[in-house]
């Protein structure tokens, strides 16, 4: 009887151990899934936040010079940031041909000390395969 009682205690201990390990694995995978979902949501939010810096100027009509200045300033920050979400980030169009966007002070002097601030511009952007804007194009609006 003594050996049978010990065997039952050992079997019960093993069952409790297996139950604890199973519950631990269940909670681990549940928490891992929740973390992955929150990470995906955060990543999607970061993409939306990044893109909104450029889509907020897309109103279907021409944009003004001060908006071009703001766009180029933001683009300059991205081009100069080695840890930016998008690499490479491209800026093209006839407006950029006269301004070095790597230097914000050049953008400032180009726009604030010229007739470009009061003009209207056509603006477009393109997305990369990850859903992030990686190219903007700014051209003087033809009359």
C-alpha positions as CSV (number, residue, x, y, z in Angstrom):
1,X,0.0,0.0,0.0
2,X,2.8,2.3,0.8
3,X,4.4,1.9,-2.7
4,X,1.0,2.4,-4.4
5,X,0.5,5.7,-2.5
6,X,3.9,6.9,-3.4
7,X,3.3,6.0,-7.1
8,X,0.0,7.9,-7.0
9,X,1.7,10.9,-5.5
10,X,4.5,10.8,-8.1
11,X,1.9,10.4,-10.9
12,X,-0.2,13.3,-9.5
13,X,3.0,15.4,-9.3
14,X,3.9,14.6,-12.9
15,X,0.3,15.5,-14.0
16,X,0.4,18.8,-12.1
17,X,3.8,19.6,-13.6
18,X,2.5,18.8,-17.1
19,X,-0.5,21.0,-16.4
20,X,1.7,23.9,-15.2
21,X,4.0,23.6,-18.3
22,X,0.9,23.4,-20.6
23,X,-0.6,26.5,-19.1
24,X,2.7,28.3,-19.2
25,X,3.0,27.6,-22.9
26,X,-0.6,28.7,-23.5
27,X,-0.1,32.0,-21.8
28,X,3.2,32.5,-23.5
29,X,1.8,32.1,-27.0
30,X,-1.3,34.2,-26.1
31,X,0.9,37.1,-24.9
32,X,3.2,36.7,-27.9
33,X,0.3,36.9,-30.2
34,X,-1.0,40.0,-28.4
35,X,2.4,41.6,-28.6
36,X,2.7,40.9,-32.3
37,X,-0.7,42.4,-33.0
38,X,0.1,45.5,-31.0
39,X,3.5,45.7,-32.8
40,X,1.7,45.5,-36.2
41,X,-0.8,48.2,-35.1
42,X,2.1,50.4,-33.9
43,X,3.9,49.8,-37.2
44,X,0.8,50.7,-39.2
45,X,0.3,53.8,-37.1
46,X,4.0,54.8,-37.7
47,X,3.5,54.4,-41.5
48,X,0.3,56.5,-41.4
49,X,2.0,59.2,-39.3
50,X,5.0,59.3,-41.7
51,X,2.8,59.4,-44.8
52,X,0.6,62.1,-43.3
53,X,3.5,64.5,-43.3
54,X,3.2,64.5,-47.1
55,X,-0.4,63.6,-47.8
56,X,-1.7,66.6,-45.8
57,X,-0.8,68.9,-48.7
58,X,-2.6,66.8,-51.2
59,X,-5.9,68.7,-51.6
60,X,-6.4,68.1,-55.3
61,X,-5.4,71.6,-56.2
62,X,-2.1,73.4,-56.5
63,X,-0.1,74.0,-53.4
64,X,1.5,77.3,-52.3
65,X,5.1,78.3,-51.9
66,X,5.1,78.1,-48.1
67,X,3.7,74.5,-48.4
68,X,6.5,73.6,-50.8
69,X,8.9,75.1,-48.2
70,X,7.4,72.9,-45.5
71,X,7.5,69.8,-47.7
72,X,11.2,70.4,-48.7
73,X,12.1,71.0,-45.0
74,X,10.5,67.7,-44.0
75,X,12.2,66.0,-47.0
76,X,15.5,67.5,-45.9
77,X,15.1,66.0,-42.4
78,X,14.4,62.5,-43.9
79,X,17.3,62.7,-46.4
80,X,19.7,63.7,-43.7
81,X,18.5,61.1,-41.2
82,X,20.4,57.8,-41.5
83,X,17.7,56.1,-39.4
84,X,14.7,57.3,-41.4
85,X,11.8,55.0,-42.1
86,X,12.4,55.3,-45.9
87,X,15.7,55.1,-47.7
88,X,16.3,56.3,-50.3
89,X,13.9,59.2,-50.2
90,X,13.7,61.2,-53.5
91,X,12.6,64.7,-54.3
92,X,12.3,65.7,-57.9
93,X,10.8,68.4,-60.0
94,X,11.8,71.8,-61.4
95,X,11.6,73.4,-58.0
96,X,14.3,71.2,-56.5
97,X,16.8,71.9,-59.3
98,X,17.6,75.3,-57.7
99,X,17.6,74.2,-54.1
100,X,19.9,71.8,-52.2
101,X,17.5,70.0,-50.0
102,X,20.2,68.5,-47.8
103,X,20.8,71.9,-46.2
104,X,17.6,73.4,-44.7
105,X,19.2,76.9,-44.7
106,X,19.5,76.6,-48.5
107,X,15.8,75.8,-48.8
108,X,15.0,78.8,-46.6
109,X,17.1,81.2,-48.6
110,X,15.8,79.8,-51.9
111,X,12.2,80.3,-51.0
112,X,12.1,83.3,-48.7
113,X,14.4,85.5,-50.8
114,X,12.8,84.8,-54.1
115,X,9.5,85.0,-56.0
116,X,8.9,81.3,-55.4
117,X,7.0,81.8,-52.2
118,X,4.0,83.4,-53.9
119,X,3.8,80.9,-56.8
120,X,1.6,77.8,-57.1
121,X,3.0,74.3,-57.6
122,X,1.8,70.9,-58.7
123,X,2.6,68.2,-56.1
124,X,2.6,64.4,-56.3
125,X,4.0,61.5,-54.4
126,X,4.7,57.8,-54.8
127,X,4.7,54.9,-52.4
128,X,7.3,52.1,-52.1
129,X,6.4,48.4,-51.7
130,X,6.1,48.8,-47.9
131,X,3.4,51.5,-48.2
132,X,5.6,54.4,-47.3
133,X,6.0,57.6,-49.4
134,X,9.5,57.5,-50.9
135,X,9.3,60.1,-53.6
136,X,7.8,63.5,-53.9
137,X,7.6,65.6,-57.1
138,X,7.1,69.4,-57.1
139,X,6.8,71.4,-60.3
140,X,5.9,75.0,-60.9
141,X,2.3,75.2,-62.0
142,X,1.9,76.2,-65.6
143,X,-0.3,79.2,-66.2
